């Protein structure tokens, strides 16, 4: 999470100024649903987002966590797509794109990857028949669009 948050901090200049802190907070919290005490459904995006709401975090932050990195595809594979969609709105924005970019260009040990390398790492780690590999086969085109939109924003606003 630390590496994803650092990357999100470096991307903050490519989202609207009022959204920058939100992006960084979402990056820090995007995988909080993996914490053993928070597991309810076993789907970390939904479990984390629900916990954030119960703790008084806003719906927007909770929704960014709920839907980070093509989570709706994984939710569908787990039979939780309806619950995710009913409880949390999915947005397509520079902020959500940057969150996905930060997450999906960072390896599990903080490595800096391209999205293609990250997807290859996931497929290798989980194996060809795992639920995670299955959902990424379906989600990859949508992820790559978010990555491309972020890269275009970065190119349009040089540092």
N, C-alpha and C positions, 0 to 999 in steps of 0.2 A: 504494500500500500504506500510505503514511503516513496518508492521510485515513481509510482503513478502520480502521487501528489506533487512531487518535484517537477515531473513533466507537465502536469496541468498548470503549475505555477508559471512555467516558461511559455505556455500557450495562452495564458490569461490575456495578453495584449491583443489577441486575435478575436476576442469576444467583446461585446459591448461593456463599457466600463462598469455599469451597475451589476453586471453578471459575474465579474471576476472572482469575488469572494465565494459566490455560490459554486462556481466551477471547482475551485480549490477544495471547498468543504465536501462536495460530492466525490471528488477524487479520494480524499482521506477516508470517506465513509463507504465507498462503493462496495466493498467486500465485507462489511461488518456482519452480515448475515451468516458468515462462516463461523462466527464465535459460538462455541458449543452451547453456551447458556441461552443463545437466541434462536437456536434451531427449532422450528415448528413444523414446517412442511418439508424441509430438506432442500428447498430451493432458496439459495442464499440471497438472491435479489429481492424476492418477495419477503422473506423472513427479516432481512435487514431493513427494508422500507417500512414494514409494519412496526418494527421496534422503534425506528426513528419517529414515527407518528406518535406512538405511545409515550415517548420521551418529550414530546412537545416541539419537535422539529417541524418545520413547515411542510405543507403538502408538495410544494415544488421541489424542494431538496429530496424529499422522500420519493417522489416520482422519478427524479433523475436516477436515484439509486435503484429503484425498482426496474427501470427499463434500460439500465446501462448495457452497452455492448450486445445488442440484439437479444436481450433477455426474453422478449416475447416468443421467440422461436424455441428457446429452452423451456419456457413455461408450457407451450403447446405440447412438447415432447413429454413433459411430466404430468400432463392432464390438468395444468393449473392456468392455462391461458385465459379462461373466462374470469377467474378470480383476479388475476393480475390486471386485466383490462377494466374490470369493474371497479377496482379499488384505486388504481393509479393511472392517470392520463399519460400517454406517451407523447413526447414532443419531438419535433425535428427543428433544431435551432443550432446556431453556432456553439452554444454552450453544451448541448447534448453531444454534438459532433466532436467537440474538443475532448469531452470526457471519454467518449468511445475511442478516440485517437490515442489519448494518454494510456488508457487501459490496454488497448490492443496493439500497441507498439512497445510494450514493456513486458519482459519475460517474468516468469514466476520468481526468479531470484534477482530481479531488478535490471536484467539485461535490456539493452536498447535493441529492439528488433524492428524490422519492417512488419507491416500487417501480414504479409505473405509468410514471412519467417515465423511469426507468432502463431499463425494458423497451422503451419507445418509442425511446430513444436507441440501444439495441443493435440493434433492428430497422432503424433508419435507417442506422446505421454499416455493418452487414453486408449489408443488402439482403434482399429477400423470399425468395430461394431458397437462401441460405447455410445450411450445417449448423447454425450457431449459432442462426439465426432459427428453423429447423425444430425444434430441441430445445426452445427456449423456448416455442413454441406448445403443446407437450405438457406442459412443466414448470410453466407459469404457475400453475395452480390449487394445486399443492403449495407453490410459493414463497409465494403470497399467504396460505396458511394459516400458514406460519412467521412471516411478517410480522405477521399479525393476532395470533398468540399473543404475540409480543414486545410489540406495542402494548398488549395487554391487561395484560401484566406491568408495563409502564411506567405505565399508568393506575391499576393497583391499588396501586402503591407510589410515591406522589408524592415528588418530590425535597424 
